[in-house]
Amino acid sequence: MIINNRIYNDYEDDDYMGLAPPRRERSRSRSRPSSFIARDEYELEKTRRELEAYKLVNTREDYELERTRKELELLRREKEREEDEKRYKNKRELEAFVSRKELVRAQYSYFSYNLN
């Protein structure tokens, strides 16, 4: 007796007989393998590297700028110190000259008074 009932004669589904290899279920999400870097991730990483390079360059430039500023400040202080020393020396020389002049004037007054 041949039964043509589709329920019993459905041999298209080989799983029923155990002959077909197991089927892999397809994931509905189209996620890429973890080794694949998405364009957004690549762009983000590229931008991060560029930012690090920029910071490194700016850090060097800032260091050089700060070092130059300190050197200029030291030169300015040294020049001011030299000028102060020069002014102090000139002032001492002037005071010495004035005191000698007053001494000479006093001596001249004394001798001219005694001569009269």
C-alpha positions in Angstrom: 0.0 0.0 0.0 1.4 3.4 -1.0 0.4 6.4 1.1 0.7 9.7 -0.8 -0.1 11.8 2.3 2.4 14.6 2.4 2.9 14.4 6.1 4.4 10.9 5.8 6.0 11.2 2.5 7.8 14.5 2.9 11.4 13.5 2.2 12.5 16.9 1.3 13.3 17.4 4.9 16.2 15.0 5.2 16.5 15.8 8.9 13.5 13.5 9.3 15.6 10.6 8.2 18.7 11.8 9.9 20.6 11.9 6.6 21.3 15.7 6.2 24.1 17.4 8.0 22.9 19.7 10.8 21.8 23.1 9.5 23.4 26.3 10.9 21.0 28.9 11.9 21.7 32.2 10.4 22.0 35.1 12.7 19.6 37.9 12.0 22.2 40.5 12.9 24.8 41.1 10.2 27.6 41.6 12.7 31.1 41.4 11.3 33.8 39.2 12.8 35.7 40.8 15.7 38.9 40.9 13.6 37.3 43.2 11.1 37.5 46.9 12.1 34.6 49.0 11.1 35.2 52.2 9.2 34.0 54.2 12.2 36.4 52.4 14.5 39.2 52.9 12.0 38.5 56.6 11.7 38.3 57.0 15.5 41.6 55.3 15.9 43.2 57.4 13.2 41.9 60.6 14.8 43.1 59.4 18.2 46.6 58.8 16.8 46.6 62.2 15.1 45.6 63.9 18.4 48.4 62.1 20.3 50.9 63.3 17.6 49.5 66.8 17.8 49.8 66.8 21.6 53.3 65.5 21.4 54.3 68.3 19.0 52.6 70.9 21.1 54.1 69.5 24.3 57.6 69.9 22.7 56.7 73.4 21.4 55.4 74.3 24.9 58.5 73.0 26.5 60.8 74.9 24.1 58.6 78.1 24.6 58.8 77.8 28.4 62.5 77.2 28.3 63.1 80.2 26.0 60.9 82.3 28.3 63.0 81.3 31.3 66.2 82.0 29.5 65.0 85.5 28.5 63.9 86.1 32.1 67.3 85.2 33.3 69.0 87.4 30.8 66.7 90.3 31.7 67.5 89.8 35.5 71.2 89.6 34.8 71.1 92.9 32.7 69.1 94.6 35.5 71.6 93.4 38.1 74.5 94.7 36.0 72.7 98.1 35.6 72.0 98.3 39.3 75.6 97.5 40.1 76.7 100.2 37.6 74.3 102.7 39.2 75.5 101.8 42.7 79.1 102.2 41.6 78.4 105.6 40.0 76.5 106.8 43.1 79.4 105.7 45.3 81.9 107.5 43.1 79.8 110.6 43.0 79.4 110.5 46.8 83.2 110.1 47.2 83.8 113.0 44.8 81.3 115.3 46.6 82.8 114.4 50.0 86.3 115.1 48.6 85.1 118.4 47.1 83.5 119.4 50.4 86.7 118.5 52.2 88.8 120.5 49.8 86.3 123.5 50.1 86.4 123.2 53.9 90.2 123.1 53.8 90.3 126.1 51.4 87.9 128.0 53.7 90.1 127.2 56.7 93.3 128.3 55.0 91.8 131.4 53.5 90.3 132.4 56.8 93.6 131.9 58.5 95.5 133.9 55.9 93.3 136.9 56.4 
